[in-house]
Amino acid sequence: METSSIITTHLRGSRYVSTLTLVRVQLDQTGSYTATASNDDDIEEVIFYLQVQAPPRITSLSEVGTNGVLCVSEGSPPPSFTWYTCHSSQRCSNLSGGWTSLSAASEGVTVQQNITQGKEGGITKVHSLLSLQALSSLSAVRCEAKNSAGRRARDLRILSNSLLSQVTVLSAVLVLVVIAIIFLILLIVLWRKKPRYEVRWKVIESVSPDGTQYTYLDPAHLPYCEGWEVPRDHIVLGQVLGSGAFGCVVEATVSGLIHSHSTTKTAVKMVKQRSDAVPSLMSELKVLVHLGPHLNVVNLLGACTRGGPVYLITEFCRHGDLVNYLQRNKHTFLHRDTVNGDSDGGYMDMTKEENVQYVAMKELSYADIQPDVYETPFTPTDQQEASSLLLSDSPQLSLSDLIGFSYQISQAMDFLSSRKCVHRDLAARNVLVCEGKLVKVCDFGLARDLLKDQNYIARGTSFLPLKWMSPESIFQNIYSSQSDVWSYGVLLWEIFSLGSSPYPNLPMTQEFYSALKRGYRMNPPEHASLDMYDLMRRCWEEQPQTRPTFSSLVVTVGNMLSDDYKQRYLQLTEDFLKGENPAVVRSRWSSSRTAEDQTDRQTHTHGSGPAPQVGVQLSEADPVEAGSSHSPYIISIGDVTIESDGTALDADSPQLSDAAAILDSQEAASSCEVTQEAASSCEVTQEAVSCRREEEESSL
């Protein structure tokens, strides 16, 4: 597009007119122009100057040093400057008259103009420096630039030293607050991800009609009878058996559990000084009270809940957990089958000397403590009592031992299932080994560091034993006795591999989940028979309802054992329930104390009149029903029966009449609930109370 044009016009004769037209004149067109007229005789020139005007534009206004303000403006023609000051921030606006003009003649004022000039494209840039001795006392300074084309002004707010220091302090505080908030958020995130101690055992309260939804009982609502309390000065703590992120298990000697002069070696659970772990330990205590004693469960012996840290006193198992026991003794394993009778170092073979060698483990656990370190020598009384609780005297491991472990664990899980209790972490590490190859199911999570234990995989905010969990537990968060059956199958694999880790060739990544969904199952372990591996595969059925129940597992595994073993186990169970085992004795005492407290309360309420009879019927077929004043969380469960050779023994048989009576009394006592408001009554029939008293007198 043309920006200029020249037109020459002939007027008349020798007269001509030439016109130069500039279209959209630009600043860069400022300058001198020459017009030339010529003919054959002469040449004439006319020179003129074209000034293109541009209003001023302030490009910069800033403080220089401590007392100076620099204003830079450009325009055409070159602009001139006028400075103004304002002392009141409320009046320093364009619409008010708070501005005062300054001149170079004013006192304490120095103005240097046109310090540097430069022409760029017809524009002249001019600098003006204002120096004031009391610049900090001002609120604002205004620079005004003007020329023949217009004027422009800009204000600069002045921050005093005190205000500047306040702003600096405020900025620093804000930065620290932001850093603290970020740090707090990170701590909260890490705290939420950190595993918390929770009781793995769950008590089922109700099941949906389709069997897919389970409602679990809050352990805090379970009863706790004061008869389980043990005076704190009766406990002498020993060395630590196991320690984890939440607490520890300590070997201890407790006096007075059986009678006033008795001492019992126990294991004491306690939590570290963390407020969130104490309620979980109390929940575990109430769950154990609810379950009652069983030969193959680590039983509750007592508790200390007042006047200091909470102690949960349980049975002591000298050989530690089953997985370490199998690994330590695998070199003694006798591969030949000893079930059918020929003794080759298996059960009751007293001709061979013990050659078990214990090796130190890498991390401290219940099983790492060497027996000769923490066990006191047996007294003759202890030796006599211990001999009656032996299933085997042989130091070697045999195939019968492995089947016996499996049988005992199935008995324990059948008992838990009958009490509507779901274990949720059934594994060899949660089975403890006692003298005579007696095993007991427990929950050893308190003394386990989940962050370091490779058996537990972080999933969200939880650490789960994925290798032992059923598909419905992993993918649908459904836990039931049938999901425990799946875990029991994995436990069988551990036993017959002599303590190997499950899924040895499958990494715990997405590949593990995909393999389970495809129906992948482990190969048979080295020492499992075809029948035993078939039992494992049945435990690993995809649908929970197609898996065997623990009652049927007791029969199936029992058929793999000799009649002699099952008879010894039956006798051992009867001795446990009728004898002086602290768990059973404490359960009796708790029941008696509850009944006496009930009688005292009724006597106090009704004066000197006789206490009213309690209308509760105990029978062999019907479960114990709680009275109307009881908590709705009491679960009615039938009598526990012990099966041998596939046939249930009647509760009224001569062999188990006393055992059934003990179980009935314990079951009646379990309906005692103590709350902060008042202790609810524990209703027990006069027949049950008299039965307990007769048993105690006969035992004495």
C-alpha positions in Angstrom: 0.0 0.0 0.0 1.4 3.4 -1.1 2.1 5.9 1.7 2.8 8.9 -0.5 2.0 10.3 -3.9 3.2 13.3 -6.1 0.8 15.0 -8.5 2.1 17.9 -10.9 -0.6 20.1 -12.6 -0.1 22.6 -15.5 -2.0 25.7 -14.7 -1.4 28.0 -17.7 1.5 29.2 -19.8 4.7 28.4 -17.9 3.0 27.9 -14.5 3.0 24.5 -12.9 1.9 23.2 -9.4 3.4 20.0 -7.8 1.7 18.4 -4.7 3.2 15.8 -2.3 0.6 13.9 -0.4 1.6 11.7 2.6 -1.0 9.0 3.4 -1.2 8.0 7.1 1.8 9.9 8.1 4.2 7.9 10.4 6.7 9.1 13.0 9.5 7.8 10.8 8.5 10.3 8.1 9.8 13.1 10.3 12.7 14.9 8.6 13.8 17.3 5.8 12.1 17.2 2.4 13.5 18.9 -0.9 11.4 20.1 -3.8 13.3 20.6 -7.2 12.0 22.5 -10.3 14.1 22.5 -13.4 13.9 23.3 -17.2 16.5 23.6 -20.0 17.7 26.9 -18.6 17.9 26.5 -14.8 17.3 24.4 -11.7 15.7 25.6 -8.4 15.3 23.8 -5.0 13.2 24.4 -2.0 14.0 22.6 1.3 11.5 22.3 4.2 11.3 20.3 7.5 8.4 18.0 8.4 7.8 17.4 12.2 5.4 14.5 13.0 4.1 15.0 16.5 3.4 12.1 19.0 2.0 12.5 22.5 4.3 11.5 25.4 4.4 8.0 26.8 5.9 7.1 30.2 7.8 3.9 29.8 9.3 3.6 33.3 8.8 5.1 36.8 10.8 3.5 39.6 12.7 4.2 42.8 16.5 4.6 42.4 18.5 4.1 45.6 17.0 5.4 48.8 16.1 9.0 47.8 15.6 9.0 44.1 12.8 8.4 41.5 13.6 8.0 37.8 10.9 8.8 35.2 11.5 7.8 31.5 9.2 9.2 28.8 9.3 9.3 25.0 7.4 11.5 22.5 7.7 13.9 19.6 8.6 16.7 20.2 10.6 15.8 23.3 8.4 15.9 26.4 9.1 18.0 29.4 8.6 16.8 33.0 6.7 18.1 36.1 6.9 16.3 39.4 4.2 16.2 42.1 4.2 14.8 45.6 1.5 13.6 48.0 1.7 13.1 51.8 -1.7 11.6 52.5 -2.5 8.2 51.0 -6.2 8.9 51.3 -6.0 12.0 49.1 -3.5 10.7 46.5 -6.0 10.2 43.7 -6.5 11.9 40.4 -9.8 13.5 41.5 -8.5 15.1 44.7 -6.3 18.1 45.3 -3.7 16.4 47.5 -0.8 16.7 45.0 1.9 19.4 45.4 4.0 20.6 42.5 7.8 20.5 42.8 10.4 22.6 41.2 14.2 22.5 41.1 14.2 25.6 43.3 12.4 23.8 46.2 14.4 23.0 49.3 15.8 19.5 49.4 14.7 18.8 45.8 17.0 18.1 42.9 15.6 17.5 39.4 17.9 16.4 36.6 16.2 16.4 33.2 17.3 15.2 29.8 20.1 13.2 31.2 20.2 11.1 28.1 18.4 11.5 24.8 18.2 9.3 21.8 16.1 9.4 18.6 14.6 6.2 17.4 12.2 6.4 14.5 11.4 10.0 15.1 10.7 9.5 18.9 12.9 11.2 21.5 13.4 9.4 24.8 14.0 11.7 27.8 15.1 10.8 31.3 14.3 12.8 34.4 15.7 12.0 37.9 14.1 13.4 41.0 16.1 13.4 44.2 14.4 14.1 47.6 16.0 14.1 51.0 12.7 13.0 52.8 11.4 10.6 50.2 10.4 8.0 52.9 8.0 10.5 54.4 5.9 10.7 51.2 3.0 8.5 50.3 3.3 8.9 46.5 5.2 10.7 43.7 3.7 11.6 40.3 5.6 12.1 37.1 3.9 14.2 34.4 5.3 14.4 30.8 3.8 16.8 28.2 4.5 18.2 24.8 2.5 20.0 22.1 0.7 16.7 21.2 -0.6 15.9 24.7 0.4 14.9 28.3 0.6 11.7 30.4 1.1 11.1 34.1 1.9 8.1 36.3 2.0 7.6 40.1 4.4 5.7 42.2 3.4 4.6 45.8 6.2 5.0 48.3 6.6 2.3 51.0 8.1 3.6 54.2 10.8 1.6 55.9 8.5 0.5 58.7 5.8 -0.6 56.4 8.3 -2.3 54.2 9.6 -4.2 57.2 6.1 -5.2 58.2 5.4 -6.5 54.7 8.7 -8.5 54.8 7.8 -10.0 58.2 4.2 -10.8 57.0 5.5 -12.4 53.8 8.0 -14.6 55.8 5.2 -15.6 58.2 2.9 -16.5 55.3 5.7 -18.6 53.7 6.3 -20.5 56.9 2.5 -21.1 57.4 2.3 -22.5 53.9 5.3 -24.8 54.5 3.8 -25.9 57.8 0.4 -26.7 56.1 2.2 -28.7 53.4 4.2 -30.6 56.0 1.1 -31.3 58.1 -0.7 -32.6 55.0 2.2 -34.9 54.2 2.2 -36.2 57.8 -1.5 -36.9 57.6 -1.1 -38.8 54.3 1.7 -40.9 55.8 -0.2 -41.5 59.0 -3.3 -42.6 57.1 -1.1 -45.0 55.0 0.6 -46.4 58.0 -0.9 -49.7 59.1 -3.0 -49.8 62.3 -3.3 -52.6 64.7 -6.7 -54.3 64.3 -8.1 -57.6 65.5 -8.2 -59.9 62.4 -10.8 -62.1 64.0 -14.4 -61.1 63.2 -17.6 -62.3 64.8 -20.5 -62.6 62.4 -23.7 -61.0 63.6 -25.9 -61.7 60.6 -25.8 -62.9 57.0 -28.0 -61.7 54.1 -30.4 -64.3 52.6 -28.3 -64.7 49.5 -25.2 -65.3 51.6 -23.2 -62.4 50.0 -23.4 -59.8 52.7 -22.0 -60.2 56.2 -22.6 -58.0 59.1 -19.8 -58.2 61.7 -20.2 -57.6 65.4 -18.4 -54.7 66.9 -16.1 -56.3 69.4 -16.6 -53.3 71.7 -20.2 -54.5 72.3 -19.1 -57.9 73.4 -19.2 -58.6 77.2 -16.2 -58.6 79.5 -16.6 -60.1 82.9 -14.5 -58.7 85.8 -13.6 -62.3 86.8 -10.8 -62.3 84.2 -8.9 -59.5 86.0 -5.5 -60.4 87.4 -3.8 -58.2 90.0 -0.9 -56.4 88.4 1.5 -57.4 91.2 0.9 -61.1 90.4 2.7 -60.6 87.1 6.5 -60.8 86.7 7.5 -59.9 83.2 10.4 -61.6 81.4 12.1 -61.0 78.1 10.4 -60.0 74.9 9.2 -62.9 72.7 8.2 -60.8 69.8 8.0 -57.1 68.9 6.2 -55.2 66.2 5.1 -51.8 65.1 2.1 -51.7 67.5 3.2 -53.7 70.6 5.0 -56.7 71.8 4.6 -60.2 73.4 6.5 -60.7 76.6 7.2 -64.0 78.5 5.8 -63.7 82.0 5.2 -65.7 85.2 1.8 -65.2 86.8 0.9 -66.4 90.2 -2.6 -67.3 91.4 -4.1 -68.3 88.1 -5.1 -71.8 89.3 -4.8 -71.4 93.1 -3.2 -69.0 95.5 0.2 -70.8 95.5 0.4 -71.7 91.8 2.7 -70.0 89.2 2.1 -70.3 85.5 4.4 -69.3 82.6 2.4 -67.2 80.2 2.7 -64.8 77.3 1.6 -61.3 77.9 0.4 -59.1 75.0 0.8 -55.3 75.4 0.6 -52.3 73.1 3.1 -49.5 72.8 2.1 -46.1 74.0 -0.3 -45.4 71.2 -3.9 -44.4 72.0 -5.3 -46.0 68.8 -4.0 -49.4 69.6 -5.4 -49.8 73.1 -9.1 -50.1 72.0 -7.9 -52.8 69.5 -6.3 -54.8 72.3 -9.5 -54.4 74.4 -11.5 -55.7 71.4 -9.2 -58.7 71.1 -9.7 -59.4 74.8 -13.5 -59.4 74.5 -13.3 -61.7 71.4 -11.3 -64.2 73.4 -13.7 -64.0 76.3 -16.6 -64.6 73.9 -14.9 -67.6 72.3 -14.1 -69.5 75.5 -11.4 -72.1 75.9 -10.4 -74.7 73.4 -7.5 -77.2 73.3 -6.2 -75.9 69.9 -6.7 -72.1 70.4 -4.2 -69.9 72.3 -6.5 -69.3 75.2 -7.1 -66.3 77.4 -5.8 -66.7 81.0 -6.5 -63.2 82.3 -6.1 -59.5 81.8 -5.0 -56.3 83.5 -7.1 -53.4 82.3 -6.8 -51.0 85.3 -4.0 -49.0 86.9 -1.6 -49.1 84.1 -1.0 -50.4 80.6 -3.5 -53.1 79.3 -2.1 -56.6 79.6 -3.6 -59.5 77.8 -2.4 -62.8 79.4 -2.5 -65.9 77.1 -1.1 -69.4 77.1 2.6 -69.8 76.5 3.8 -71.9 73.5 7.4 -72.9 73.9 8.3 -73.8 70.3 7.0 -70.6 68.6 5.1 -70.4 65.3 4.6 -73.4 63.1 6.3 -72.1 60.0 9.6 -71.5 61.8 9.2 -74.8 63.7 8.9 -76.7 60.4 11.8 -74.9 58.9 14.0 -75.6 61.9 13.2 -79.3 62.1 12.8 -80.2 58.4 16.2 -82.0 58.5 14.7 -84.4 61.0 11.7 -85.2 58.8 11.1 -88.9 58.4 9.6 -89.4 54.9 8.2 -92.9 55.5 4.6 -93.0 56.5 4.1 -93.8 60.2 0.3 -93.6 60.3 -0.2 -97.3 60.0 1.7 -98.3 63.0 5.4 -99.2 62.4 7.5 -96.9 64.5 10.4 -95.3 62.8 11.1 -92.4 65.0 7.6 -91.1 64.9 5.0 -91.0 67.6 6.0 -92.4 71.0 9.3 -93.8 69.8 11.4 -93.2 73.0 14.4 -95.2 71.7 15.9 -92.4 69.6 17.7 -89.4 71.1 16.8 -85.9 70.3 19.0 -84.4 67.7 17.2 -81.2 66.9 19.5 -78.3 66.1 18.2 -74.7 66.4 19.5 -72.0 64.1 19.3 -68.3 64.7 16.8 -66.4 62.6 17.4 -63.1 60.9 14.7 -61.2 62.8 13.3 -61.5 66.3 10.1 -63.3 66.5 8.2 -65.6 68.9 10.0 -68.6 67.5 13.5 -67.1 67.6 14.0 -67.3 71.3 15.8 -70.5 72.1 13.9 -72.7 74.5 16.8 -73.1 77.0 17.0 -69.3 77.4 13.5 -68.6 78.7 12.2 -71.9 80.0 12.7 -72.8 83.7 13.4 -76.4 84.5 10.4 -78.6 85.0 9.5 -79.5 88.6 8.1 -83.0 89.2 4.6 -81.5 89.3 5.1 -79.7 86.1 6.5 -82.8 84.4 3.5 -84.8 85.6 1.1 -82.2 84.3 3.0 -81.8 81.0 3.1 -85.5 80.3 -0.7 -85.7 80.3 -0.8 -83.1 77.5 1.5 -84.8 75.0 0.5 -86.1 71.6 4.0 -87.1 70.8 7.3 -87.5 72.5 9.4 -88.0 69.4 11.9 -85.2 68.5 11.7 -86.1 64.8 9.1 -84.9 62.3 7.0 -87.5 60.5 4.2 -87.6 58.0 1.9 -88.4 60.9 3.0 -85.2 62.6 2.1 -83.1 59.5 -1.3 -84.8 59.3 -1.8 -84.3 63.1 -1.0 -80.6 62.8 -3.6 -80.4 60.0 -6.2 -82.3 62.1 -5.7 -80.1 65.2 -6.0 -76.9 63.2 -9.2 -78.1 61.6 -10.5 -78.8 65.1 -9.7 -75.2 66.2 -11.2 -73.7 63.1 -14.3 -75.8 63.5 -14.6 -74.5 67.0 -14.2 -70.9 65.8 -16.7 -71.5 63.0 -19.2 -72.8 65.6 -18.8 -69.6 67.5 -19.4 -67.6 64.3 -15.9 -66.3 64.4 -13.9 -65.6 61.2 -10.1 -65.7 61.5 -9.2 -63.8 58.3 -5.5 -64.5 58.7 -5.1 -68.2 59.0 -1.5 -69.2 58.2 1.3 -71.2 59.6 2.8 -68.0 61.2 -0.4 -67.7 63.2 -0.2 -71.2 64.6 1.9 -71.8 67.7 3.5 -75.1 68.7 3.5 -76.3 72.3 5.1 -79.2 74.1 4.2 -82.6 72.7 3.5 -81.3 69.2 0.3 -79.7 70.3 -0.6 -76.7 68.0 -2.8 -73.7 68.8 -4.3 -71.1 66.5 -3.8 -67.5 67.4 -3.5 -64.0 66.0 0.1 -62.8 66.3 -0.4 -59.6 64.4 0.4 -57.4 67.4 4.1 -58.4 67.4 4.5 -58.3 63.6 6.0 -55.4 61.7 3.7 -55.3 58.6 5.9 -52.8 56.8 8.8 -55.3 56.8 6.8 -58.6 56.6 6.8 -59.7 53.0 3.7 -61.9 53.7 1.6 -58.7 53.9 1.1 -56.6 50.8 0.1 -52.9 51.0 -3.3 -52.3 49.4 -4.7 -48.9 49.9 -4.3 -48.1 53.6 -4.3 -51.8 54.6 -1.7 -54.5 54.7 -3.2 -57.8 53.6 -2.0 -61.4 53.5 -2.9 -61.8 49.9 -1.3 -65.2 49.4 -3.6 -66.7 51.9 -6.8 -64.8 51.0 -9.7 -66.3 49.0 -10.8 -64.6 45.7 -14.0 -63.2 47.2 -11.9 -61.7 50.1 -9.4 -60.0 47.7 -11.8 -58.8 45.1 -15.1 -58.3 47.0 -13.9 -57.8 50.6 -16.1 -60.8 51.8 -14.9 -62.7 54.8 -16.6 -65.9 56.1 -15.8 -69.3 57.4 -15.6 -70.5 53.8 -12.9 -67.9 53.1 -11.1 -69.3 56.1 -11.4 -72.7 54.4 -9.4 -71.4 51.4 -6.7 -70.1 53.8 -6.7 -73.5 55.5 -5.9 -75.1 52.1 -2.9 -72.7 51.8 -1.9 -73.6 55.3 -2.0 -77.3 54.4 0.4 -76.5 51.5 2.7 -74.7 54.0 2.7 -77.7 56.3 3.4 -80.3 53.7 6.1 -78.2 52.1 7.7 -77.9 55.5 7.4 -74.2 55.8 7.9 -73.0 52.3 6.3 -69.7 51.1 3.1 -70.2 49.0 3.1 -69.4 45.3 6.9 -69.6 45.0 7.0 -69.0 41.3 4.3 -66.2 41.1 5.3 -62.6 41.8 3.0 -60.5 43.9 2.1 -58.1 41.1 -0.9 -57.8 38.8 0.1 -61.2 37.5 -1.0 -62.7 40.8 -4.5 -61.3 40.6 -4.8 -62.3 36.9 -3.6 -65.8 37.8 -6.3 -66.2 40.5 -9.0 -65.0 38.2 -7.9 -67.5 35.5 -8.2 -70.3 38.1 -4.5 -70.9 38.8 -3.8 -73.2 41.7 -0.5 -74.3 43.3 1.2 -77.6 42.4 1.2 -80.3 45.2 3.9 -79.8 47.8 6.7 -82.3 48.1 5.3 -84.3 51.0 1.6 -84.3 50.3 -0.2 -87.5 49.3 -2.7 -87.5 46.5 -5.6 -87.5 48.9 -4.2 -84.5 50.8 -3.6 -82.5 47.6 -7.1 -83.3 46.5 -8.3 -81.9 49.8 -6.3 -78.7 49.2 -7.9 -78.4 45.7 -11.3 -78.8 47.3 -10.5 -75.9 49.7 -9.5 -73.8 46.7 -12.8 -74.1 44.9 -13.8 -70.8 43.2 -17.3 -70.8 44.7 -17.3 -70.6 48.5 -20.4 -72.8 48.9 -18.6 -75.7 47.0 -15.7 -75.8 49.5 -15.9 -78.2 52.4 -16.8 -77.0 55.8 -14.5 -77.3 58.8 -16.7 -79.9 60.3 -16.2 -82.1 57.2 -12.5 -81.3 57.2 -12.2 -82.6 60.7 -13.7 -85.9 59.5 -11.7 -86.1 56.3 -8.3 -85.3 57.9 -9.2 -87.5 60.9 -9.6 -90.5 58.5 -6.0 -90.1 57.5 -4.8 -90.6 61.1 -4.5 -93.7 63.2 -7.2 -94.6 65.7 -4.5 -94.4 68.4 -3.8 -90.8 67.6 -7.5 -89.8 67.6 -8.0 -91.6 70.9 -5.1 -89.7 72.4 -6.5 -86.5 71.1 -9.9 -87.2 72.5 -8.4 -88.1 75.9 -6.3 -84.9 75.7 -9.3 -82.8 75.1 -11.2 -84.4 78.0 -8.2 -83.8 80.3 -8.0 -80.2 79.1 -11.7 -79.5 79.9 -11.8 -81.4 83.2 -8.3 -80.7 84.4 -6.5 -77.8 86.0 -5.7 -75.9 82.8 -5.6 -72.2 83.8 -7.8 -71.2 80.9 -10.6 -73.6 81.9 -10.1 -72.8 85.6 -10.3 -69.1 85.0 -13.4 -69.6 82.9 -15.0 -71.4 85.8 -14.0 -68.8 88.3 -15.4 -66.0 86.1 -18.7 -67.9 85.8 -18.9 -68.4 89.6 -18.0 -64.9 90.4 -20.6 -63.6 88.0 -23.3 -65.8 89.6 -22.3 -64.7 93.1 -22.4 -61.0 92.0 -25.9 -61.6 90.6 -27.1 -63.2 93.8 -25.7 -60.3 95.9 -27.4 -57.7 93.7 -30.7 -59.6 93.9 -30.4 -59.9 97.7 -29.6 -56.2 98.0 -32.6 -55.3 95.8 -35.2 -57.6 97.4 -34.0 -57.3 101.0 -33.7 -60.4 103.1 -36.1 -62.4 100.9 -35.0 -65.3 98.8 -33.5 -64.5 95.4 -35.8 -65.3 92.5 -35.1 -68.3 90.4 -33.7 -67.7 87.0 -35.7 -69.4 84.2 -33.0 -70.6 81.9 -33.0 -74.2 80.7 -29.8 -75.8 79.6 -30.2 -78.8 77.4 -28.1 -80.9 75.1 -29.9 -79.9 71.9 -30.9 -76.3 72.5 -28.5 -73.4 72.5 -28.3 -71.1 75.5 -30.7 -68.2 75.2 -29.9 -64.9 76.8 -32.5 -63.2 79.0 -34.4 -60.1 78.0 -32.0 -57.8 79.9 -29.0 -59.0 77.8 -27.3 -57.2 75.0 -28.7 -58.0 71.5 -25.2 -58.9 70.4 -25.0 -62.1 72.4 -24.9 -64.9 69.8 -26.7 -68.2 70.6 -24.5 -71.1 69.7 -25.1 -74.8 70.3 -22.9 -77.2 72.2 -19.5 -78.1 70.8 -19.1 -81.7 69.9 -15.9 -83.6 69.3 -16.0 -86.0 66.3 -13.9 -89.2 66.0 -14.0 -91.6 63.0 -16.8 -89.5 61.4 -19.2 -90.1 64.3 -20.3 -87.3 66.6 -20.0 -88.1 70.3 -23.2 -87.3 72.2 -22.8 -84.6 74.9 -24.5 -86.9 77.4 -22.1 -89.8 76.9 -20.1 -90.9 80.0 -16.8 -89.8 78.4 -17.9 -86.2 77.8 -20.6 -85.5 80.3 -18.3 -83.4 82.5 -16.8 -81.7 79.5 -20.2 -80.7 78.2 -21.2 -79.4 81.6 -18.1 -77.2 81.7 -18.8 -75.9 78.2 -22.4 -75.2 79.2 -21.3 -73.2 82.2 -18.8 -71.2 80.2 -21.4 -70.5 77.5 -23.8 -69.3 80.1 -21.1 -67.1 81.7 -20.3 -65.5 78.3 -23.6 -63.7 78.4 -22.3 -61.4 81.1 -21.8 -57.8 79.8 -20.2 -55.0 81.8 -20.8 -51.4 80.7 -19.8 -48.0 82.0 -23.4 -47.3 83.2 -24.1 -50.5 85.0 -23.1 -54.2 85.1 -25.8 -56.2 83.5 -26.9 -59.4 85.1 -25.5 -62.8 84.2 -28.3 -65.3 84.3 -27.3 -68.9 85.2 -29.6 -71.7 86.4 -29.2 -73.1 89.9 -28.5 -76.4 88.3 -25.6 -75.1 86.3 -24.1 -73.3 89.3 -24.4 -76.5 91.4 -22.9 -78.5 88.6 -19.8 -76.2 88.6 -19.4 -76.3 92.3 -19.6 -80.1 92.3 -16.9 -80.3 89.7 -14.6 -77.9 91.5 -15.1 -79.9 94.8 -14.4 -83.1 92.9 -11.3 -81.7 91.3 -10.0 -80.5 94.7 
